[in-house]
Amino acid sequence: MSLVHDVVIVGSGPAGLTAAIYCARANLAPVCIEGMGAGGQLMLTTEVENYPGFPEGIMGPELMMKFREQAARFGTTFITDDATRVDLSSSPFKVSTADQEFLARTIIISTGATAKLLGLESEQRLFARGVSTCATCDGFFFREKPIAVIGGGDSAVEEANFLTRFATKVTLVHRRDELRASKIMQERAFANPKIEFRWNSAIEEVLGDTSVTGLRLRDVNTNVVDDIEVDGVFVAIGHTPNTKLFEGQIDLHDNGYIRTAPNSTATSIPGVFAAGDVQDFTYRQAITASGSGCMAALETERYLESLGHEHA
């Protein structure tokens, strides 16, 4: 008979690895399917200065390696492969990779979300060299510098307002001639003397060799192209939750994020929990992802106890 694991964790960002640490310390012998892109969005971040405990800051990949080492120390088994199929229709649940299948009494989903990007070669090349998708994470590095925010929704306008704390000027670049953001967010932005608007503008290229020096913009009405000087570019055109594996099997919000019970990581399926950015479209921080990973682990342990299951 195939081995049934107490818990399988799918994903290995701050939520998944925190869940792994807590589950391992509870003797649940967790299996973490970390994926080929292990470590989550922090692997794309250079310096992290707002994670508690690191007063000098720490590189994103190094922080994730410390999380992983801690989880491994307590007995987490890591599978460095992508989950390709999940079956939540009956217990034990099934999680498959390309060449293995894992049976699980419980599952913690921590597959995160992916920031939408413009799809430009220059944007990719200068990512973490002036191009960012997180104002809260990286705004501090642009003190007394001009920066641009790309987008027109609530996220973009909120980031633009936030970034005026640091920047000399924030240029909000939007393809249309009006914002999609809520009225109150728009009013704040229009009232902020540090925010300028570039309407009807598409980004042709992010300028710079080793770091961002500017943006090349094209007017979508006239096709006139001009350059603006900025030291940072914040792309705020939304995130896509990594929930494709779970579509049709679990309750999702209209925006694709996993729906969890209030004050809980419990999903619509008993024994399946979700933590981190895959269910959080409000905060999206490493520290809040870690917190929900802890919650998921504690709820998993209690769920297993409620089944009368004795773990090793």
Buried (B, 14 or more C-beta within 10 A) or exposed (E): EEEBBBBBBBBBBBBBBBBBBBBBBBEBBBBBBBBEBBBBBBBBBBBBEEBEEBEEEBBBBEBBBBBBEBBBEBBBBBBEBBBEEBEBEEBBBBBBBEEEEBBBBBBBBBBBBBBBBBEBEBBEEBBBBBBBBBBBBBBBBBEEBBBBBBBBBBBBBBBBBBBBEBBEBBBBBBBEEEBBBEEEBBEBBEEBEBBBBBBBBBBBBBBBEEEBBBBBBBBEEEEEEEEBBBBBBBBBBBBEBBBEBBEEBBEBEEEBBBBBEEEEBBBBBEBBBBBBBBBBBEEBBBEBBBBBBBBBBBBBBEBBEEEEEEBE
